[in-house]
């Protein structure tokens, strides 16, 4: 069994690699900088060093791998993020089409089911559609809003403000990336599924941003309130940071396009994961703020 893992040092990928190793599998990891792997992990994996935006590297690195876990590496701040994501995934899709890769587990997102109109998430929708035509077995994991997205607003939270353009009173799924990694690893190790499969990862419960602020207040031991901003205010902030217009619309579109979305997959036994936001914030966010 050859399993290739992209972004093996990320929040999800690092968990996947750890679990595969504990299951007795030596994964093939596609990584730009092997030094970012800890020494023990680096000694136990098959390292393929290169850039996922290099099509020839991706073709060589996935060749002969029965299963590939694909995480789109495109930063939201990239110019033309949707086009960049689709071009980056093209070598994987071709490998699946030619039979070099027989199974793909894609880290997708809630909102991909819309297919159009959700900013950078549209790229994941496009990758889903292209993989579906290859004849390979494909699993699209449509994941909730990551707990770790809060790390991007660390300075604001330190000042007691959680800023969002989402409707602060509308519940939405939130998930711990480690729990997502657990689901990914289980699927990678299971040879029984076939065809096209879609599975959501919704986390333990749907939360509004106001509920999130109250949870953070308790977990962090400091008051946190919500600051709701408009899409235009979000655009102005991103523009002031020097982002190109296509990146701005890709980021704002993810919020605007999913604001009223009801996920295609319901919350049930298969889509619910255990880690609470309060427990995660106390273990991971609080130590960062206390520094």
C-alpha positions, 0 to 999 in steps of 0.5 A: 500500500503506497499512500502519498500525503501532500502538505504533511507539515500542516494542521491536517497533514501532520496528523495524517502522517502520524496516524499512518506511521502508527498504523504501520504504513510508511507514507510518501510525503510531498514536501517543499522543505523536509527540515520542517518535518521532525527528525523522527518523522523524517526518518520514517517516511519516504520524502519527495522534496519539491513544490506542489506548484511544479507540475513535473514534480507532482507527476513524478511524486505521485506516480505509482502511489495507489492513494493520494491525499490532496490538500490544495496548497494555494494561499488565499492571498495568491493572485487568481487563486481559483485558477492557480488551485486548478492548475496546481491540481491538474497533474494529480487529475491527469495521473488519476485519469491515466490510472497512475493513481487509483484513489484520491482523498481530497480535502474539500470544504463546505460550500463546494456543493454550490459549485459557483459563487463561493470565492476560493472555495470554487476551486475545490468545487472545480477539483471535485468535478475534474476528479469525478471524471477520471474513473478513479475512486475519489472521496471529497471530505467537505470540512467545516470552518477550522478552529485554527482559522482563529489563529489568523486573528490572534492580535484581535483576540488578544485585544478582546475582539473577534472580527467577522463578516459572517452573520454573527447570529447564524450557526455554522459548523466548526471543526478541529483539524486534528479530528479531520486528520483522524477521518482522513487517516481512517479513509486512507487505510480503508480499502473498502470504499469505491466510486465517488464518495462525499463525506462532511466533517462538521465538528462537534456542534454548530456555533454562531460567532457570538457563541464562539466569543462566549466560549473563548471568554471562558477558555481564555480567561479574558473577555472577547466580543464580536465585531461584525463588519460588512463585506465592503469593510473586509475588502477595504482591510484586505486592499489596505494590506496590499492584496490583489483584487482577485485574491480579495474577491476570493477571500470575501467570496468564501464568506459571502457565498456561504453565509446562508449555506445549508451543508449538503451532508447532514450532521449525523454519526459520520459527520460529527467529530469530538473535540470541543472549541473550548477545549481546543482554545484552552489547550492551543490558543490560551498558551499563545496569548499568555506569551 
